Amino acid sequence: MGFLLKIGETFAGGRVEKEVGESSSSEVYLVSHPGRGHLAIKVFKRIEQDPDQLKPLLDKARIQQQFRHKNIVRIYDAGMNEHHLGDLGCIAMEYFSGGSLATLLDSRRAKQGKRLSARKTVEIIEQICNGLSAFHGAGHVHGDIKPENILVDLVNKRTDEVRYCVADFGLGKAGDPTTEFYQPPERFREERTDSFASDVWAVGVICYQLLTLEFPFRVKEFLPQGRDPFDEGLKPASGINRSVNPSLDEIIAKALCADPDQRYQTATELLAALGQWRHSLPGTERYR
């Protein structure tokens, strides 16, 4: 159907430079703003412009706008903007030139399955937990943690310093396959609604993926057959990636426990466990 905005046109007070990407519900553009420099503008598609559907999306974005945290994507504005097609609901946010964690995973798969080391994986997961801990500390469940919603900021190319930031607080759509792969068993079994522990599950899935380039459970294969993918058990990541030791396997297994009451209950708890794991390594291994 084509993108709503055209390259070179003025929108939200800035110039549309390029199309960055799209999902089933929105399109993202790079916009040059005279006061804020480069911004990412998420514009909701026309099917989402119904006020009953749009209001909760903008309300969630305004919650994220309240946070000023190095591991949370900064939201500058969320609301309606005038356009010749009619008023369009959009979100103006920090722009990340490094793409998302999904891009990193795709790149690793393309390199004949080159997996991340345990130390590098934990470094990434700790940053995700840092941002998510701020949400949990304020009483909010994110509800849509997945690689596409972890954005990558190339802080310093010379030193390989990278910042990982949590995006799209609560904007997941039911039926989106990229979201379903990161939903915990209790969501599929309709036993309870989202909780801090469901966010922890999603982080556990991402951790396992970074280490193995595989999903921990065969959700895509089992669900269409009406089978429970979580009954077959978890294959330890150490069986796929030699840099993983048994103590890290244990942390991942707890994050991916089918019983939400037996998981780490918040991102802060998971972050503490990862910190203990890192400090248990030999000194030369901790930050290499």
Secondary structure, DSSP 8 states (H G I E B T S, - for coil): ---SS-TT-EETTEEEEEEEEE-SSEEEEEEEETTTEEEEEEEE-GGG-SHHHHHHHHHHHHHHHT---TTB--EEEEEEE--TT--EEEEEEE--TT-BHHHHHHHHHHTTS----HHHHHHHHHHHHHHHHHHHHTT------SGGGEEEEEEETTTTEEEEEE--TT---TT-HHHHTT--HHHHTTSS---HHHHHHHHHHHHHHHHHSS-SS-HHHHGGGT--GGGG----GGGT-TT--HHHHHHHHHHT-SSGGGS-SSHHHHHHHHHHHHHTS-GGGS--
